[in-house]
Amino acid sequence: MSIQKVGVVGCGLMGHGIAQVAAQGGCEVVVVETERGFLDKGMARITKSVNKLAEKMVEKGKATEEQAQAGAAATLGRISGSLERGELNDCDLVVEAIIEDLEVKKTLFAELGAACKPETIFASNTSSFPVGEMAEASGRPERFVGLHFFNPVQLMRLVEVVRTERTDEEVFAAAKAFGEACGKTAVSCKDTPGFVVNRLLIPYMTQALQMLERGDASKEDIDAAMQLGCGHPMGPLTLTDYVGLDTTLLILQGWKERYPDESAFDVPELLVQKVAAGKLGRKTGEGFYTWEGDKRC
Ligand SMILES: NC(=O)c1ccc[n+]([C@@H]2O[C@H](COP(=O)([O-])OP(=O)(O)OC[C@H]3O[C@@H](n4cnc5c(N)ncnc54)[C@H](O)[C@@H]3O)[C@@H](O)[C@H]2O)c1
């Protein structure tokens, strides 16, 4: 089963990156948005990123100017943007990267299931929802996987390929091969909350918040300890500011609702308070730290 034409739904932070790496992997890509403004912004981001990559290849001596420009033009030539959902109907694979709202995603997949050719494989880039629920909504659960890329997609080398109990082996293998064609290391995971990375990372972040709440150590010391003691590029509280306190809270609350007996999903009161106060992290200029753009003050 080979994947040649890929549809990407949503051209935001993740969707534009997925469209780019799929085209770099040789696929023909159509990316679908709801509004012209979002589409134009996403397509401009792709163009900028593809051209930047070409410049870097020249700088590093990996390609001549001519080769790099030809490569960039070929990648961009394989990507088209559209506001017409019908453009997805003949895709071999459709990857969904719209807002993290389960009901909206299920509605989208029900509509895609009715419109796309029977062979089309569906994938969701969800970070926190059960893939199986969207798979059932699509009406073709055996042709459904999770493809969880990481931000920024162009740079992060991992994709988690998630199978439900009903995913066909052949479909799973095709999705994994697609992830590898996108230049990623593809790890397999069952349909468990947070898959591998977030299942480990979110409870780690909440443990750090609980340490801070108890007054065990200051935020600076917790962060320095994990950076210098474990070699992490940033400490857990800086990381929470980066991810967004609201996003972290939403994920945790969703998991707690589904798995009330799992203590790893306990919601720290400090997180609830910060979000209620509008201190969402880097994006609002204040979370656990204050921020000026991408810089921690
Ligand atoms: N941001 C991250 O770090 C990250 C990492 C991994 C996975 N994810 C997941 O990826 C998904 C997308 O996140 P994002 O950060 O790219 O969000 P985003 O808000 O940047 O982009 C979402 C885009 O989807 C578009 N959209 C919404 N509904 C649509 C529809 N019905 N049809 C077409 N387009 C539609 C919006 O206009 C928007 O441009 C979410 O499920 C999120 O959980 C995010």
The ligand as a MOL file (V3000), in Angstrom:
LIG
                    3D

  0  0  0     0  0            999 V3000
M  V30 BEGIN CTAB
M  V30 COUNTS 44 48 0 0 0
M  V30 BEGIN ATOM
M  V30 1 N 0.8640 22.7240 19.0360 0
M  V30 2 C 1.5450 21.6530 19.4080 0
M  V30 3 O 2.6300 21.7310 20.0070 0
M  V30 4 C 1.0200 20.2830 19.0370 0
M  V30 5 C 1.8760 19.1780 19.0600 0
M  V30 6 C 1.3920 17.9230 18.6720 0
M  V30 7 C 0.0660 17.7880 18.3090 0
M  V30 8 N -0.7580 18.8650 18.3250 0 CHG=1
M  V30 9 C -2.1510 18.6900 17.9030 0
M  V30 10 O -2.2670 19.1330 16.5600 0
M  V30 11 C -3.5880 19.6460 16.3270 0
M  V30 12 C -3.4780 21.0440 15.7480 0
M  V30 13 O -2.8110 21.8880 16.6750 0
M  V30 14 P -2.1400 23.2640 16.2200 0
M  V30 15 O -1.2800 23.6640 17.3620 0
M  V30 16 O -1.5900 23.1280 14.8490 0 CHG=-1
M  V30 17 O -3.4360 24.2100 16.1680 0
M  V30 18 P -3.6040 25.5810 15.3680 0
M  V30 19 O -4.6960 26.2990 16.0680 0
M  V30 20 O -2.3090 26.2510 15.1490 0
M  V30 21 O -4.1330 25.1170 13.9330 0
M  V30 22 C -5.3820 24.5440 13.7120 0
M  V30 23 C -5.8570 24.9950 12.3290 0
M  V30 24 O -6.9610 24.1890 11.9530 0
M  V30 25 C -7.8780 25.0140 11.2420 0
M  V30 26 N -9.1780 24.3580 11.2950 0
M  V30 27 C -10.0140 24.2680 12.3580 0
M  V30 28 N -11.0990 23.5410 12.0200 0
M  V30 29 C -10.9310 23.1700 10.7300 0
M  V30 30 C -11.6970 22.3970 9.8170 0
M  V30 31 N -12.8640 21.8620 10.1630 0
M  V30 32 N -11.1980 22.2160 8.5560 0
M  V30 33 C -10.0240 22.7540 8.1880 0
M  V30 34 N -9.2470 23.4850 9.0190 0
M  V30 35 C -9.7040 23.6790 10.2610 0
M  V30 36 C -7.8100 26.3570 11.9390 0
M  V30 37 O -8.2450 27.3840 11.0780 0
M  V30 38 C -6.3090 26.4590 12.2820 0
M  V30 39 O -5.5870 27.1300 11.2730 0
M  V30 40 C -4.3140 19.5480 17.6720 0
M  V30 41 O -5.0500 18.3540 17.6900 0
M  V30 42 C -3.1770 19.5020 18.6750 0
M  V30 43 O -3.5250 18.8340 19.8710 0
M  V30 44 C -0.3080 20.1240 18.6550 0
M  V30 END ATOM
M  V30 BEGIN BOND
M  V30 1 1 1 2
M  V30 2 2 2 3
M  V30 3 1 2 4
M  V30 4 1 4 5
M  V30 5 2 4 44
M  V30 6 2 5 6
M  V30 7 1 6 7
M  V30 8 2 7 8
M  V30 9 1 8 9
M  V30 10 1 8 44
M  V30 11 1 9 10
M  V30 12 1 9 42
M  V30 13 1 10 11
M  V30 14 1 11 12
M  V30 15 1 11 40
M  V30 16 1 12 13
M  V30 17 1 13 14
M  V30 18 2 14 15
M  V30 19 1 14 16
M  V30 20 1 14 17
M  V30 21 1 17 18
M  V30 22 2 18 19
M  V30 23 1 18 20
M  V30 24 1 18 21
M  V30 25 1 21 22
M  V30 26 1 22 23
M  V30 27 1 23 24
M  V30 28 1 23 38
M  V30 29 1 24 25
M  V30 30 1 25 26
M  V30 31 1 25 36
M  V30 32 1 26 27
M  V30 33 1 26 35
M  V30 34 2 27 28
M  V30 35 1 28 29
M  V30 36 1 29 30
M  V30 37 2 29 35
M  V30 38 1 30 31
M  V30 39 2 30 32
M  V30 40 1 32 33
M  V30 41 2 33 34
M  V30 42 1 34 35
M  V30 43 1 36 37
M  V30 44 1 36 38
M  V30 45 1 38 39
M  V30 46 1 40 41
M  V30 47 1 40 42
M  V30 48 1 42 43
M  V30 END BOND
M  V30 END CTAB
M  END
